Amino acid sequence: MLDSVTLYYTSAAMMAVMTLLNYLTWRANKSIPGTLLYIFYPLVMFTSVLSFALLGHINDIASITIANALLFSASIIHVLAICQFLNAKCIGFRAFIGITGVLALSMIYLATDNAELRNRILVSDLQHIIEALFLLAIFIRNGRKSYPNGSIVYILILTIILAIFTGRTLMMGDVSTANLLSENWFSITLFINGVIAPMFYATGMAILCNERREQHLNQLTEKAHKDLEIRGLFLSTISHEIRTPLNGILGSAQLIMNQSSDPRDKPYCEAIINSAESLNLLVDKVLDYASLDQRDEALYEEDVEFKTWLNNLCLLLSPLAEQKHLKFELIYDLPEQACYYCDQQKLRQVIINLVGNAIKFTDKGSVKIHVKLLNEGQLDHVVRISVIDSGPGIEDEEIIYLTEPYVQSSAGKEKGGTGLGLAITSRLLEKLGSKLNISSELNKGSVFSFDITLTIGELSLVEQRHQSKDYVTGLDVLLVEDLDLNQKIAIEFMADDEHKIKLAKDGNSAIELMQKHHFDVVLLDMNLPDLTGQEVLKKLKNIDHLNQRTPVLAFTASLSPDEIKEYLALGIKDIVGKPIKQQKLRQALSDSQTNQAASIAVELRDTLYDETAAAALISSFNEDEVSSIYNEFVLSARNKLIRSQQLVEDDKDQCIKLLHRQASTALQLGFNRYGLELKKIERKLLDNKPLKESLTDALVLWQESLQAYLNHVRSELG
């Protein structure tokens, strides 16, 4: 067997090492109860072992008393530290202290007689057995469920100690000082209790602390999730509640601005409208951000032909850049026929947010989307998508905060905004397994980029793509339209068919663009803020431009027989009626490139409210935007009609414009009879015919239409 003297010194060394390890464990877990006290357990044991070395050098009774008192104190410290850590009630702890005290006193009494060596060992063994039993009971009752791994370590070593000391108690014969160190049972117990046990105890406490930290982190994570859900629900609820009074403010301010004859009122009304629209934008962004906190849905991945998808997205964004006279381009450095599985809705929103920001903050120069392949694997590609602008740039110290919600750069504060766009973008990229990277140089521009791993899709889809369509794609189109709602719907529809669109909001802008650019087709609203469509066409006949042979399509809700004859007499190729229908728009654009005769028919259901109109808008707007559009129209319709009655005598031209815009929006939103009635009134005014009670009748018709709309809304909610 091992030399007992060597084991004795090894035991002392192990106690010193355990003290160090326990100290390091405490440093990393200072907030956990019991870890500080646990440092003193091996320290007191170490002192006790050193005290046994004093035998023969000082009075035996004194050295034995000191050593055993320290040994029994270490036992109490050990049990108390474990009880504190496990937060256990430790039923019987007082009894344990009492028994330990009695055994300690017995040990002191027996130390006065050298002949009682065997009994002293039996008392010591009994103390070890009681300590092991007590700790085993605590871990089995309080530790196994909460700390399974640490409990296993302790239960294992305590079981071994219990077996060793019980065996020694039962098997130990006569003992004398002469043969004590040479006995195997002494060497075995010293090896287990002095060398093995300290390693297990130090390891066990470290494992217990790790499990405690893990539990704490899990609790914090769960609390954070609950907090996010509560915050998201709160933001969503408050944001929705804000919408109703906000739309009332918008409608009232617009009504005052239209009715007031005092020019001093206009700037105040415009300030109210601009502020309300800014708040409306903030509400939209808050809802988007809150929905990201509340939703934890899986990615909806589809197989996408990437270049075509990007081109269509750019077609949607390019009119925004052209309005600011910015150069907008896509630099595509991927395989031509690359197909990828991706959540195209989230990726689309990320790119739109980044490009929208770039266009917003760039006043001159260019905005580019650069897509390049970083790594080509067998099953996936790592792709970098960058949005590069020539804007004012961003300060270095501002960049690190830009993805935080409600934080804006200096340029952002000047241009306005919510401070949520990049926060939403960053959160979306996290869901896509990517991260937003920002680099910028003042007065030179910024680069917003992200790297994303895309799984290679079925390349056969490229071949399956419908190449021989029944309609034309990829035309250069000039869209002349002043209503934002109609602009967005038309651009969305045409982007689906890969048409390249330039946008003009009035007649003079359209003429200027037609002098600078050649188009395959012009989609011309016949009632613009500055000129009618007819006046635009007449002016074009008298000037040089690049579109002498370009077909023009009338984009209008004015479809009386006389108006149609006038359009065709002016050389208009076809008529796209409002409300806009994708199939009719698609067919008219295709027919414009052939000798196909014009198809004038516009199908409108004869109904107060056509519920299919809202469903059509969902393809171009999200549900909150559609709700906001309807709310704004419903809240302001009656007031605008009353305003029209007041303008009939005072400002006929302004009345016609107001009726035209209201009729166009009403038809697009599904208020068919009301919209057609407004068109009839508009026509009468243009022809200088008496109105009689037409506007009063229209007011009654609006009330009936509103009731039909509200009945539909109630049925949907029900």
N, C-alpha and C positions, 0 to 999 in steps of 0.2 A: 504494500500500500504506500501512498505518498507519505513523505516525511512530514510529520505533524508540525515541526517547527517551521518548515518552509510554508506549509499551508497557513500557519498562524500569521506570518508576515504577508503572505499573499492576500489573506482576508483583510488585513489592515489596509493594504494598498487598494483593494477593491472598494472598500468603504470610502476611501478618499476619492476614487474615480466616480463613485455613485454620487457623492456630494457635489462634485463639479458638474456632472450631467444634470442633476436635479436643479442646480443653480441656473444652468443654461435653459432648461425647460421653463423655469419660473420667469426668466427674462423675456421669453417669447410669449408668455401667457400670464402676465401680471394680474390681469383682471379675474382670473379663475381662482375661486376659493380653494384653499388647501395646498396649492403649489408652493407657496412661501414656507409654510410649516413643514412641508415634506423635505425641504433642504436639511432641516435639523435632525431628521431621523438617521441618515447615514453618518452625519457629523457626531451625534451623540454615541452611535454605535462604534465609530472610529475611536472616540475618546475612551469608551469602555474597553475596547480591545487593548489600547495602550495601557490602561490601568491594570489589566491582568499581567502585563509585563513587569509590573512593580513588585510582584510576588517575590519574596526573598530579599528585596532591597529595602523595603520599609516594613513596618508592622503588618503581619499577614492579615490580621482582623481588619485593619484600616484599608488595605489594598483590596481585599475581597468585598468589603462593604461598599467602597466607592465604585468598583467595577460593576457589581451587581445592581447597585442603585441606578447607575447610568444605563445598564442593559434593560432594566424594567422601565425606566423613563422613556427610552427609545421605543419600547413596545407601545406605551400609551400615546406617544407622539405619532407613531405609525397609524394607529387606529383612528386617532382624532383627525389626522390629515385626510385619510380616505373618507371619513364621514363628512367632512366639510366639502370635499370635492363632489361626492355623490349627492350632496344636499339631503342626506339620509337622516331620519329621525334618530337612528342608532339606538333602538330600544335595547336596554340592557347595558348601555355604555357605562352608567354609574356602577352597575354591578361588576363590570369588567375592571373598572378602576379599583373598586373595593377588593376584589379577589387579588389583583396585582399588588395592592398595598399589603395584604395579608401575607402573600408569598414573599414579598420583599422583606418584611419584618422577620419572617421565618428564616430567610436566607441570612439575615444579619445575626440572628440568634445562633444558627448552626455554624456560622463562621468562627465562633469562639472555641470550637472543638475540632481539631484536625481529623478526628476519627469519624466525623460526620460528612466526609467528602462525598460519599455515595448519595446521601440524602440531599446535599446541596445540589448535586447534579440532577436528582429527581425533581427538586423544586424548580430548577431552571427549565428542565424539559416540560414540566407541567405548564409553566408560563408560555413557552413556545406553542404548546398544543392548544391552550385556551385562546391565544392570539390568532392562530391559524383558523380555528373553528369560528371565532367571532368574525374575522374578515371574510371567510368563505360564505357565511350566512348573509353578510352585507352585500357581497357581489352577486350572489344567487338571487337575493330578493330585490335589490335596487339597481344593480349594474348591468345585468345581462341584456335587457331590452334596449336600454339607452346607449350602452357602450359595449357592444358584442365583442369586438376585437380585443380591447383592453382587458375586458373581464376574462376572456379565455386565457390570456397570459397570467393574470393573477390567480385564477382558479387552478391552473396547472401547477404553478410553483408552490402555492399554499397546500395543495393536495400532497405534493412530494414532501414538503416540510412536515406536514401532519403525519405522514406514513413513517418518515425517518425517525422523528422524535418519539412517536408511539412505540415503534419497534425497539428503539434504544431503551426506553423505559421498561419494556417488558422483558428484554433479553439481557440487560446489563447485570453482571454479577458483582462480586466484591471488587472494590476499586481502592487503589492506594496511590499516593503521589508518585511512587517509583514507576508504576506501570501505566499511569494515565496516558501519557503521550504515545506509548507504543501500541495501544489498543486500536484495532481496526474501526470499531464503532465510533471512537472519538474522531479519527481521521475522516470517516465518511460524513459524519454530521458537520464537522468543521468545513469540509469541502462544499457541502450542499448549502449550509446556512451562511458561510462566510465568503464564498467565491461565486457560486451559481446564483443564489437568491438575489444579491445586489444587482446583477446584470438584468435579471427578470424584472425586478422592481423598477429600475431606471427606465427600461424599455417600456414596461407597462404604463408608467405615468406619462411618458411621451406620447404613447398611442392614445391614452385616455384624453389628453389635451387636444390632440389632433381631431379626435371624434367630437370633442366638445366644440371646437372651433367650427367644424363642419356643420354641426347642428345649428350653431349661431348664424352661420352664413345662410343656411337653408331658411331659417326663420326670417332673416333680413330680406332674402330674395322673395319669399312669399308675401311679406309685408309690402315690399316694393311693388309687386304685381297688383296687390289689392289697392295700394295707393294710386297706381297708374289707372286702374279701372275706375276708381272713384273720381279721379281728376278728369279722365276722359268723359265719363258720364256727365259730370258737372259742366264741363266746357260745351259738350254737345247740347245739353238742355238749355243752358244760358244762351248759347249762340242761336238756337232755334227760337227762343223767346224774344231775342232782340230783333229778329227779322220783321215781325209784324209792325211794331211801332216805327221801325226804320223805313219800311216801305211807305208808311203813312207820312213820315217826314218828307221823303222824296216827292211823293205825290202832291203834298200841300205846298212845298216850295216851288214845284213846277207850276202849280195852279196860280200861286201869287205872282210869279214872274210873268206868266202869260196874261193875267188879268190886269195887272197894275199898269197904269199909264205914266207913272212917275219913274223917270229913268234912274233915279237914285236907288230904287228898290232892286234893280237888276243885279248889281254886284253882290249885294247881300244874299239874294236868292241863289246866285251861282256859288257863293261860298258855302251855303247850307247844302246845296246839291253835291258839290265836290267833297265836302266833309262826310256826308252820308254815304256817298259811293265808296270813299276810302274805308269807312267803317264796314260797309257791306263786303268789301274785299277782305278785310281783316276777319270778319265772321266766316267767310268761305275758307280762308287759310286755317283758322282755328279748328274748324270742323274737320278739315283734312288731317291736321296734326293729331287731333284727338282720336280720329278713327284709326290712325296708325298705332296709337297706344292700346286701343281696345281690341283691334283685330290681330289675331295671330294665325291667320290662315296659311295653308300650304301654298307654295307657288303654283300658279296655273300655267304650265308650260305647254307651248304649242310649237309645231314645226313651221318656221318662218323662212321664206326666201329673203335673205337679209338685205341685199342691195335694193330690191324692189320696195321692201318695207321702208328702208331709209329714204329712198327717193320720194315715196308718197308722203312721208313725214315732212320732208323738206318742202314739198309743194304746199303743204299746209302753212308752213312757217315763213316762206319767202315773201308773201305780200306784206307782212309786218315789217320786214327789213326794208322793202322797197318804199314803204311809206316814209321812212327816214333817210332814203337815198343811200342805203348801205349796200355794199357788195356782200352777197350771201352765197356761199358755195359749200358743196360736200366734196371732201377729198377722201376717196375710197381706195384703201390699199389692202383689200381682201380678195380671195378668189372670186371671180365673177359670179359663179353659180353656187356660192356658199349658202347652205341651209343650216339653221341652228334651232335647237329647242330652247325657248326662253319664255319668260312671263312678259309678253310683249306689252301688256297694259302698264305694268310698273316701269318697264324700261322706256316706254313711250313718254310717261309722265316725267321721268328723270330728264330726258333729253329736252322735252318741251320747257321744263322749268329752267334748265341751264341756258338754252337758246333765248328764251323769253327775257331772262335777266341780262344776257349779253346785249340783246337789241335795245333793251330799256336804257342801259347805262352807256351805250356807245352812240355818240352823236355824229361821228364821221369815220370813214374808213371801211372796215369789213368785219363780218362775223363768219367764222368757218367751223364746220364740223369735220374733224379728222378722225377717220376710223382706220386702225392698222392692226396687223397681226403680230403679236409679241412672241407667241409660242405655239407651235403646231404639233399637237399630240395625235395619237391614233384615234382616240375617241372624242377628244375635245380640243378646242382652240382657246387660247388666252388672247382676248381682244382688248385693245385700249381705245376708248372713245373720248375724244377731247373736243371741247368747245373753246375756240380761240377768238378773242375780240381785240379791237384796237381802242378800247375805252380808256378812261382816266387812270386805271390801275388802282391798287389797294395797298395801304400801308402794311408793312410786315407785321406789326404788332396787332393789327386788326384781323389778319387772316385766321389765326387760331381760334377766334371766337365766332366766326361767321356761321358755323353750323349749329350754334346754340340758338334756341328759340328766342324770338323777339330782339335779337341782336342785329344791328345794321352797321355797315361801314359808313364813312363820312359821305361818300357819294350816294349811298342808299338813303341817308337822311335828307339829302338835297332833292333827290328824285322822288321820294315818297315810297311807301310800301309797308309791309307788315313785319318784316324780319323773320318770316316763317318759311319762305320759299326754299332756302338752302337747308334749313333744319328738316323740312319734309323730304327733300332730295336725299340728304344724308341718311335718314331713317329708311327710305326706300332702298337705297344701295346696301344698307346692312342686311335687309331682308333678301337681297339678291346675292349676298356673300361678297360684297365689294366695299370700297371705301372711296370717298371723294377726296381728291388731291387738288390743292389750289396753289398756283404760283402766279406772281404778278410783279410788274415793274411800273412804277409811277410814270404817267404820261405816255406809256407805250402799250399797255394792255394787260390782259389777264388770260390765264389758261385754267379751265376747270376740266379735270379729267378723272377717269376711273378705269380700272382694269377689271374685266369680268370674264369668268370662265364659262364658255358656251359649249354645250354638248352638240356634237355634229348630228344634224338631222338626216332625214331620208332624202338623198340627192335626187331620187327619182321624182320627187315632188316638182322639181324644176321642169322636168319633161311633162308632168301631168298638168302643169299650169295652163290655164285656158288661153292659148295663143290666138286661136281663130275666133275672137269675140264677134258678136253681132253688132258691136258699136266701136267707134273710133276711140283710141287712147292717145295720150301724149301730145295733145294740141297746145299751142301757145294761145292763151285766152286773155282778153281784156275784160274784166268784170267792172262795170260802172254801176255802182249801187251806194246809196247814202245810208241806208238802215243797217245798223250793226247786226241785228238778228238775221236779216236776209244775207248779209255778207258771209257770216260764219257758216250758215247752212249751205249756201252755194259752194263755198270753198271746200267744205268737208265733202260734199257730194262729188265735186270735180277732182279732188285729190285722190279719191278712191280709184279713179280711172286714169291717174298719172298725168293729168293735164297740168301745165305750168301756167300759173295765174299771176297777172298783174292787176292791182286794184286801184280804181279811181273813185273818189267820193262825190265828185261833181262833174258837170259838163266840161268846164274849162280844163280841168285836169285830164279828162279823157282825151280832149283834142290835142293837148300837149303831148301825151304819151303816144298817140297815133302818129304824130309828126316825127317822133324819135324812134319808134319800134314798129316792126312788122308783126302782125298777129294773124293766126289762122282763123280766128272768129272773135267777134265783139259781142258781148252780152250787155245790152244797153237798157238801163232803167229809163222809162219814158217820162218820169216826173222827178227831176233832180232839184236840189236847193237853188241853183243859179239859172239853169236852162232846162227846157223840156227836151226829151229825146228827139223830138222833131226839129227843134232849133239846133241841136248838136249836128244832126245829119245835114241840115241846110248849110250850116257854116262849113262843114267839111267839103261840100261840093265847090266851095269858092276858094279853097286854099290848097296848097300842095302838101301831101302827106304820103306815108308809105303804105296805106291800106285802101287804095282805090278799088281794088277787087276783093277786099276782105268781106265775107258775109257778115251781116249784122243781124242779131236776134233781139227782138223786143222783149224786155224783161218787165212785165207789167201785170197789174190786176185790172187795168182799164181795157175792157174787151167788148165794148158796144160795137154793133155792125159798122157804124160810121168811123169809129176809131180804127178798126181793123182795116177798112178800106184805105184810110189815111196812111197807116203803117206800110201796107203793101205798095201803095203809090210812091212812097219815099224810097222803095227798093229794099225794104226789110225782108230778109230771107224766111224767117219763121218767128213764131211768138212763143215764148215760155211764160205761161201764166202763173200768177201767184194765187194761192200759196204754192211754194216750190215743191214739186214732186220729182224725186230722183230719176224715175224712169222717163218722164217727159223731158227733163233737162238732158239726160243722156242721149235720148233719141234725137232731140233737136240739134245737139252738137254734132252727132254723127251725120244727120241729114244735111247739115250746113256744108259738108265737104263733098256733097253729091248734087245731082240735079233733082233730088226728091222735092216734090211740092210741099208747101207749108201745111202743117197740121195744126189747126187753130183750136180744136176742141179742148175745153178744160172741164174736167169732171169735178163737180162739187156736190156733195150731198145736200139736199134741201132740208137743213136741220138747224135748230137753234145752237146746239153745241155738238161738234164732231169729236168724240173722244179719241179717235185715231190720230188726231193732230199731235197730242202730247206724246204718244208713242213714237211718232216720227221724229220729234225733237230730241228724244233720248239718244238717238244715234249721233247727235252733234253736241249735246250738252249732258252734264250729269244731272241727277235728280234734284239736287239743291238748286242748281242754276235754272232748271226748268220751273221749279217752284217759285223762284225769285222773279222770273220773267212773267209768269201768270199773275203773281201778286201785284207786281208793279202795274200791269195793264188793268187788272180788275179794279184796283184802288183809284186809278186816275181816269178811267174811261168816262165816267159820268161827268166829271169836272171838265174834261176836254171837250165833251159834247156841248156842255153849257157855254164853254168858252167860244166854241164855234158859232153858237147862236148870237153871241155878243159881237163877233167879228164880221158877221155877214154884211152888216151895214157899214162898219167902220173901216175894215181892212179885208176886202174880198180875197185878195191874193194870199194873204196869210191864212185865211179860213180854208181855202182850197188845199194849201200845203198841209195844214193840220189834219183835215179830213183824209187826205191821201195817205199820210203816214198811219193814221188810226185804222183806215180800211185795210191797208196792207198787213199790219200787225194782227188785226182781228181775224183776217182770213188765214194767216199762218198759224194762229193759235186755235183755229177750229170754230170760231164764232161766225159761221158761214152767212146766215141771213143778215146779221148785223153788218158784217163787212160788205156784203153786196149792196145793202141799203145805203151805206156811206158812199160807195162808188157811184150810185145813182145820183145822190145829192151833189157829189163832186162834179159829175157830168152836167147836171143842170146849171150849176154855177158857171162852168166853163162855157156853156151855150147861152148864158144870160137868160135862162128860163126862170120863171117865178117858183119859189120853193113852197109857198103856202104853209102847210103844217108839217112839212117833211122832217125837219129837225125834231119837232115834238114827237112825231111818230117814231123816229129813230130812238128817242129817249125811252119810249115805252118798250120798243123792241129790245133795247139793251137790258132793261129790267127783266124781261122774259128770258133773254139769253143768259144773264147772270144767274137767274134761278135754276135754269137747266144745268149750268156748270156746277153750281153748289150742290144740286141733287146728285150729280155724278161724283163729286168729291166725297159726299157723305156715304154714298154706296161703296166707294173704294175703301173708306175708313172702316165701314161696317164689316 
